[in-house]
């Protein structure tokens, strides 16, 4: 039986970072994970934990995709980047005035980029870093950053699930550093599988990661046995579960308070309509009697 490779990782292992990164990009292409990158590809560079390695990784994948398809239209979405970092590449920006409103989980109305409904191949590159809300920040968090910018104050779990539902990448890439400073990379067509492999390498059950747990409430996830080949040596990377639980509880409380306020406003508006409705009803009855 032949098993399709769904995830692989590479580490620097004492070699030049540029050399290993080129090999990593080549392996991604050889796995067939860039085959769909035509005619338009968008490379999204995550903001959380962003550094020079994030840009180098994104540029390496951009070069590999362009070499594979010279006619490719390639755009870079890097909210925290400067133009000089992307000389020779077209830039794409998230415009708050160019959005579509959708109904998300719990009936929350969210603005999402209109570009998400256009046909293109999406590559998301994210730096793995400790995060108070999600314990470990990675690809899933990077996707939610765009919606957080467009929907300030919205529940983080709703933003993350909606970003995964509507804006999940066709290729997810995460990178991090060992204690020695050497870099590793992990790639997969599945954003959840990438973040799950990072959690496993950090000594956590992937389902204990708040981001994956949030998504698991709404969809069936892949078997985690595949994630065991992820980056190694990350124990201690994740933030404590207590902080994450406290933030999640505060988030739920704020969402509940917001729903109560919305209900009170709705009831108030409806009650204000009652006198007008009664006056109209009485006027109608009086006209009916007068015509008799």
C-alpha positions as CSV (number, residue, x, y, z in Angstrom):
1,X,0.0,0.0,0.0
2,X,1.3,3.5,-0.9
3,X,0.6,6.2,1.6
4,X,0.5,9.8,0.4
5,X,2.9,12.1,2.2
6,X,0.9,14.8,3.9
7,X,3.7,16.5,5.9
8,X,7.5,16.7,6.0
9,X,10.1,18.7,8.0
10,X,13.6,19.7,7.4
11,X,16.2,21.1,9.8
12,X,19.4,23.1,9.2
13,X,21.6,20.4,10.9
14,X,24.8,22.5,10.7
15,X,24.4,23.4,7.0
16,X,24.0,26.8,5.4
17,X,20.5,28.1,6.0
18,X,20.2,29.3,2.3
19,X,21.2,25.8,1.0
20,X,18.7,24.0,3.3
21,X,15.9,26.5,2.4
22,X,16.5,25.9,-1.3
23,X,16.3,22.2,-0.8
24,X,13.2,22.6,1.3
25,X,11.5,24.6,-1.4
26,X,12.6,22.0,-4.0
27,X,11.1,19.2,-2.0
28,X,7.8,21.1,-1.6
29,X,7.7,21.4,-5.4
30,X,8.7,17.8,-6.0
31,X,5.9,16.6,-3.7
32,X,3.5,18.2,-6.1
33,X,2.3,20.7,-3.6
34,X,2.8,23.6,-6.0
35,X,1.1,22.0,-8.9
36,X,-2.1,24.1,-8.3
37,X,-0.2,27.4,-8.2
38,X,-1.5,28.6,-11.5
39,X,-2.4,31.1,-12.9
40,X,-2.5,33.2,-9.7
41,X,-0.7,32.6,-6.4
42,X,-0.8,34.6,-3.2
43,X,1.9,34.2,-0.5
44,X,0.6,35.4,2.9
45,X,3.3,36.2,5.4
46,X,2.1,35.9,9.0
47,X,2.8,38.8,11.3
48,X,3.2,37.0,14.6
49,X,6.8,36.2,15.4
50,X,7.8,37.6,11.9
51,X,11.5,37.9,11.2
52,X,14.0,37.8,8.4
53,X,13.7,34.0,8.2
54,X,9.9,34.4,7.5
55,X,10.6,36.6,4.5
56,X,13.5,34.4,3.3
57,X,11.2,31.3,3.5
58,X,8.4,33.1,1.6
59,X,10.8,34.4,-1.1
60,X,12.3,30.9,-1.5
61,X,8.8,29.4,-2.1
62,X,8.0,32.2,-4.4
63,X,11.1,31.5,-6.5
64,X,10.3,27.8,-6.6
65,X,6.7,28.4,-7.7
66,X,7.8,30.9,-10.4
67,X,10.5,28.5,-11.7
68,X,7.9,25.8,-11.9
69,X,5.4,28.0,-13.7
70,X,7.1,31.1,-15.4
71,X,3.8,32.6,-16.4
72,X,2.6,32.5,-12.8
73,X,1.0,35.7,-11.5
74,X,2.4,36.0,-8.0
75,X,1.4,38.4,-5.3
76,X,2.6,38.9,-1.7
77,X,0.4,39.7,1.2
78,X,2.7,40.8,4.0
79,X,0.8,43.2,6.3
80,X,3.9,44.0,8.4
81,X,6.4,44.1,5.5
82,X,8.0,47.0,3.7
83,X,8.2,47.4,-0.1
84,X,12.0,47.0,-0.2
85,X,11.7,43.5,1.2
86,X,9.6,42.5,-1.9
87,X,11.4,44.1,-4.8
88,X,10.3,42.4,-8.0
89,X,7.0,41.1,-6.5
90,X,3.5,42.5,-6.6
91,X,2.1,43.5,-3.3
92,X,-1.5,42.7,-2.1
93,X,-3.1,44.6,0.8
94,X,-6.2,44.0,2.9
95,X,-8.6,46.9,2.3
96,X,-11.2,47.5,5.0
97,X,-13.4,49.0,2.4
98,X,-13.3,46.0,0.1
99,X,-14.9,43.3,2.3
100,X,-17.8,40.9,2.4
101,X,-19.9,40.4,5.5
102,X,-20.6,36.8,6.5
103,X,-22.5,35.2,9.3
104,X,-19.9,33.2,11.3
105,X,-20.2,30.9,14.4
106,X,-22.7,32.0,17.1
107,X,-24.3,34.3,14.6
108,X,-21.4,36.8,14.7
109,X,-21.3,39.0,11.7
110,X,-17.7,39.3,10.3
111,X,-16.0,41.2,7.6
112,X,-13.8,39.0,5.4
113,X,-11.6,40.1,2.5
114,X,-13.4,40.1,-0.8
115,X,-10.3,38.6,-2.4
116,X,-10.9,35.3,-0.4
117,X,-13.8,34.6,-2.9
118,X,-11.6,35.0,-5.9
119,X,-9.7,32.0,-7.5
120,X,-6.1,31.7,-6.4
121,X,-3.6,29.4,-4.8
122,X,-2.7,30.4,-1.3
123,X,0.6,29.8,0.5
124,X,0.8,30.8,4.2
125,X,4.2,31.2,5.8
126,X,4.2,31.6,9.6
127,X,6.8,31.7,12.4
128,X,6.2,29.4,15.3
129,X,6.2,31.4,18.6
130,X,4.8,31.3,22.1
131,X,1.4,32.9,22.4
132,X,-0.7,33.6,25.5
133,X,-4.1,33.0,23.8
134,X,-3.2,29.9,21.7
135,X,-0.2,28.6,23.7
136,X,1.7,28.2,20.4
137,X,1.2,30.6,17.5
138,X,1.6,29.2,14.0
139,X,-0.3,29.0,10.7
140,X,-3.8,29.0,12.1
141,X,-3.1,32.1,14.1
142,X,-1.5,33.8,11.1
143,X,-4.7,33.3,9.1
144,X,-6.9,34.8,11.9
145,X,-4.7,37.9,12.0
146,X,-6.3,39.2,8.8
147,X,-9.8,38.9,10.3
148,X,-8.7,40.4,13.6
149,X,-7.6,43.5,11.7
150,X,-11.0,43.8,9.9
151,X,-13.0,42.9,13.0
152,X,-11.5,44.5,16.1
153,X,-13.0,43.1,19.3
154,X,-14.5,40.0,17.7
155,X,-14.0,36.7,19.6
156,X,-10.6,35.2,18.8
157,X,-11.9,31.6,18.5
158,X,-14.6,32.8,16.0
159,X,-12.0,34.6,13.9
160,X,-9.7,31.6,13.9
161,X,-12.4,29.1,12.9
162,X,-13.8,31.4,10.2
163,X,-10.3,32.1,8.8
164,X,-9.7,28.3,8.6
165,X,-13.1,27.8,7.0
166,X,-12.9,30.5,4.3
167,X,-9.2,31.3,4.0
168,X,-7.3,28.0,4.7
169,X,-4.1,27.8,2.6
170,X,-3.4,25.3,-0.2
171,X,0.1,25.1,1.3
172,X,0.9,25.8,4.9
173,X,4.5,26.4,6.0
174,X,5.8,27.0,9.5
175,X,9.3,27.6,10.7
176,X,11.0,27.9,14.1
177,X,14.4,27.7,15.7
178,X,16.0,25.1,18.0
179,X,17.7,26.1,21.2
180,X,21.0,26.1,19.2
181,X,19.6,28.8,16.9
182,X,19.4,26.4,13.9
183,X,16.2,26.7,11.9
184,X,13.7,24.1,10.9
185,X,10.7,24.1,8.5
186,X,7.5,22.1,8.3
187,X,5.1,22.0,5.3
188,X,1.8,20.4,4.5
189,X,-1.3,21.1,2.4
190,X,-3.1,21.0,5.8
191,X,-2.8,24.0,8.1
192,X,-4.1,21.9,11.0
193,X,-1.6,19.2,10.4
194,X,1.3,21.7,10.4
195,X,0.3,23.2,13.8
196,X,-0.5,19.8,15.2
197,X,3.0,18.6,14.3
198,X,4.5,21.6,16.1
199,X,2.4,20.9,19.2
200,X,3.5,17.3,19.2
201,X,7.2,18.4,18.9
202,X,6.6,20.7,21.8
203,X,5.4,17.8,24.0
204,X,1.7,18.7,23.7
205,X,-1.2,16.6,22.6
206,X,-2.3,18.4,19.4
207,X,-5.9,18.4,20.6
208,X,-4.8,20.3,23.8
209,X,-3.8,23.2,21.6
210,X,-6.6,25.8,21.9
211,X,-6.6,26.6,18.2
212,X,-7.0,23.0,17.1
213,X,-9.5,22.3,19.9
214,X,-11.6,25.2,18.6
215,X,-11.6,23.7,15.0
216,X,-12.3,20.2,16.2
217,X,-15.6,21.3,17.7
218,X,-16.9,21.9,14.1
219,X,-15.1,19.4,11.8
220,X,-13.5,16.0,11.7
221,X,-9.7,16.3,11.9
222,X,-7.1,14.0,10.3
223,X,-5.3,11.3,12.2
224,X,-2.5,12.7,14.4
225,X,-0.2,9.8,13.7
226,X,1.0,11.7,10.6
227,X,2.0,14.7,12.6
228,X,4.7,12.8,14.6
229,X,7.3,13.5,11.9
230,X,7.2,17.3,12.6
231,X,9.9,19.5,14.0
232,X,11.6,18.0,17.1
233,X,13.2,19.6,20.1
234,X,10.6,22.2,20.9
235,X,9.7,21.1,24.4
236,X,8.8,24.1,26.5
237,X,7.8,26.2,23.5
238,X,4.1,26.6,24.4
239,X,2.8,29.0,26.9
240,X,1.0,27.6,29.9
241,X,-2.6,26.4,29.7
242,X,-3.7,28.6,32.6
243,X,-3.2,31.8,30.7
244,X,-4.9,30.4,27.7
245,X,-7.9,29.2,29.7
246,X,-8.3,32.6,31.4
247,X,-8.2,34.5,28.2
248,X,-10.7,32.1,26.6
249,X,-13.0,32.5,29.6
250,X,-12.7,36.3,29.4
251,X,-13.4,36.1,25.7
252,X,-16.6,34.0,26.2
253,X,-17.7,36.4,29.0
254,X,-17.3,39.4,26.7
255,X,-19.1,37.6,23.9
256,X,-22.0,36.8,26.2
257,X,-22.2,40.4,27.4
258,X,-22.2,41.6,23.9
259,X,-25.1,39.3,23.0
260,X,-27.1,40.5,26.0
261,X,-26.6,44.1,24.9
262,X,-27.7,43.3,21.4
263,X,-30.8,41.6,22.7
264,X,-31.6,44.5,25.0
265,X,-31.3,47.0,22.2
266,X,-33.5,44.8,20.0
267,X,-36.2,44.5,22.6
268,X,-36.0,48.3,23.2
269,X,-36.5,49.0,19.6
270,X,-39.4,46.6,19.4
271,X,-41.1,48.1,22.4
272,X,-40.8,51.6,20.9
273,X,-42.8,50.4,18.0
274,X,-45.8,49.2,20.1
275,X,-47.4,52.7,20.7
276,X,-47.2,53.5,17.0
277,X,-48.7,50.1,16.1
278,X,-51.6,50.7,18.6
279,X,-52.3,54.1,17.2
280,X,-52.4,52.8,13.7
281,X,-54.8,49.9,14.9
282,X,-57.1,52.3,16.7
283,X,-57.2,54.8,13.7
284,X,-58.1,51.9,11.4
285,X,-61.0,50.8,13.7
286,X,-62.3,54.4,14.0
287,X,-62.3,54.8,10.3
288,X,-64.1,51.5,9.9
289,X,-66.8,52.6,12.4
290,X,-67.2,56.0,10.7
291,X,-67.8,54.4,7.4
292,X,-70.7,52.3,8.7
